């Protein structure tokens, strides 16, 4: 479908081959739109829309860190994290992740990766003063928090006096799409514009209006159109969507069984399903070393088939 023929003229007057618009919330597609070197302008605009609400200095420049997660082999790994990492001009590091499926462990998972990213920002023997401020942004396709707000920000505050902040070295953002869908839209708000752009169900007229209001959104949509016209990219996006769907089905099936098993057996099952050692450790509460030993022992077992 759509091969070897010209499609309709696109919104910028260029002939397009795309027969449909790829879903921007597909984490693989999202990574191409915001996590590549030629996507820097789009990522800066998105980050400013998110961080600007907290009164922070605007992002003017950044360095996108190697996007190794977008390698083809990662697309079919059910727990592969296709996140975007960047370092701002001031040295702060940012991690952005699109997570549509609810693995029922989002808070612990976020703290795990945030802490890992923070501690990895210095080398062994370096002064703690070299630790880099770390900001983690999670774009969620499900409702996580009891708050009615679609955008929540967390830092370390004194429990009895929220005016007293211990440090802003760690900052976590959750943006929940289902809550945003119920929110009255304000196109004057840059974050509203970006979240509307990411909605694959956005009507054509609304998208055109966003593009007229925001030249960066127009540029990002142009890239999305080019990606949508690429048959290979479409196949990779579909493979990623299928892998995530399989993972959700697998997890839901496991919960439905209601089988109570020990941490060790849970870790083994996760490993057998192709999940990585760190994820299995995070879910079960076992140490990474314990799970790594189990993975090594399991891989050495003779094939019973």
Secondary structure as the mmCIF struct_conf table of DSSP 4:
data_model
#
loop_
_struct_conf.conf_type_id
_struct_conf.id
_struct_conf.beg_label_comp_id
_struct_conf.beg_label_asym_id
_struct_conf.beg_label_seq_id
_struct_conf.end_label_comp_id
_struct_conf.end_label_asym_id
_struct_conf.end_label_seq_id
TURN_TY1_P TURN_TY1_P1 UNK A 3 UNK A 4
BEND BEND1 UNK A 5 UNK A 5
STRN STRN1 UNK A 9 UNK A 9
TURN_TY1_P TURN_TY1_P2 UNK A 11 UNK A 12
BEND BEND2 UNK A 13 UNK A 13
STRN STRN2 UNK A 15 UNK A 15
BEND BEND3 UNK A 19 UNK A 20
TURN_TY1_P TURN_TY1_P3 UNK A 24 UNK A 25
BEND BEND4 UNK A 26 UNK A 26
HELX_RH_AL_P HELX_RH_AL_P1 UNK A 27 UNK A 34
BEND BEND5 UNK A 35 UNK A 36
HELX_RH_3T_P HELX_RH_3T_P1 UNK A 37 UNK A 39
HELX_RH_AL_P HELX_RH_AL_P2 UNK A 40 UNK A 51
HELX_RH_3T_P HELX_RH_3T_P2 UNK A 52 UNK A 54
TURN_TY1_P TURN_TY1_P4 UNK A 55 UNK A 55
HELX_LH_PP_P HELX_LH_PP_P1 UNK A 56 UNK A 59
STRN STRN3 UNK A 62 UNK A 64
HELX_RH_3T_P HELX_RH_3T_P3 UNK A 68 UNK A 70
BEND BEND6 UNK A 71 UNK A 71
HELX_RH_AL_P HELX_RH_AL_P3 UNK A 72 UNK A 75
TURN_TY1_P TURN_TY1_P5 UNK A 76 UNK A 76
TURN_TY1_P TURN_TY1_P6 UNK A 78 UNK A 79
STRN STRN4 UNK A 84 UNK A 88
TURN_TY1_P TURN_TY1_P7 UNK A 89 UNK A 90
BEND BEND7 UNK A 91 UNK A 91
STRN STRN5 UNK A 93 UNK A 99
BEND BEND8 UNK A 101 UNK A 101
BEND BEND9 UNK A 104 UNK A 104
HELX_RH_AL_P HELX_RH_AL_P4 UNK A 106 UNK A 119
TURN_TY1_P TURN_TY1_P8 UNK A 120 UNK A 121
BEND BEND10 UNK A 122 UNK A 122
TURN_TY1_P TURN_TY1_P9 UNK A 124 UNK A 125
HELX_RH_3T_P HELX_RH_3T_P4 UNK A 128 UNK A 130
HELX_LH_PP_P HELX_LH_PP_P2 UNK A 131 UNK A 133
STRN STRN6 UNK A 134 UNK A 140
BEND BEND11 UNK A 141 UNK A 142
BEND BEND12 UNK A 145 UNK A 148
BEND BEND13 UNK A 150 UNK A 150
STRN STRN7 UNK A 151 UNK A 158
TURN_TY1_P TURN_TY1_P10 UNK A 159 UNK A 160
STRN STRN8 UNK A 161 UNK A 176
HELX_RH_AL_P HELX_RH_AL_P5 UNK A 177 UNK A 181
TURN_TY1_P TURN_TY1_P11 UNK A 182 UNK A 182
BEND BEND14 UNK A 183 UNK A 183
HELX_LH_PP_P HELX_LH_PP_P3 UNK A 184 UNK A 185
TURN_TY1_P TURN_TY1_P12 UNK A 187 UNK A 188
BEND BEND15 UNK A 189 UNK A 189
HELX_RH_AL_P HELX_RH_AL_P6 UNK A 190 UNK A 197
TURN_TY1_P TURN_TY1_P13 UNK A 198 UNK A 198
TURN_TY1_P TURN_TY1_P14 UNK A 200 UNK A 201
HELX_RH_AL_P HELX_RH_AL_P7 UNK A 204 UNK A 213
HELX_RH_AL_P HELX_RH_AL_P8 UNK A 215 UNK A 228
TURN_TY1_P TURN_TY1_P15 UNK A 229 UNK A 229
HELX_RH_AL_P HELX_RH_AL_P9 UNK A 231 UNK A 257
TURN_TY1_P TURN_TY1_P16 UNK A 258 UNK A 258
HELX_RH_AL_P HELX_RH_AL_P10 UNK A 263 UNK A 272
TURN_TY1_P TURN_TY1_P17 UNK A 273 UNK A 274
HELX_RH_AL_P HELX_RH_AL_P11 UNK A 277 UNK A 284
HELX_RH_AL_P HELX_RH_AL_P12 UNK A 288 UNK A 300
BEND BEND16 UNK A 301 UNK A 301
HELX_LH_PP_P HELX_LH_PP_P4 UNK A 302 UNK A 303
#
